[in-house]
């Protein structure tokens, strides 16, 4: 169902783009509106199917474990990286970032929608604000490493660490509240 809905969204987008490209001055609304309507209907069913899958009990439990493990590993790896950041050459830091953080960042991001159902929207927002800021700082470390800016690399490791620690604190508190 989810894949069919996604195909409808894609086809509606392509059909709408095609119809608007036929004439530079006018749109054939008789064909355009039904196609766009199909796209909206497809998007509605896609979101509905995604939410249904996200709130399944086993999915929630599994995603909660994945997020907790990933977040704790990210913080532990950032602590370790902070301790040895002076020994890693600036241009090599981007490879270290990819090697150490990529999988955990992707796993957490893939499971994040379950947080809304587990902890509520406000807690989701609090965790994701810190997580997103930390992720941006990690991306900044990668970019600064590529450009050779050693001061930025060293500075943003500490900033990323602080953001992820805050995300972990909020996540752990929410997890304790739900589990008690």
Beta strands, then each sheet from edge to edge (+ up, - down):
end
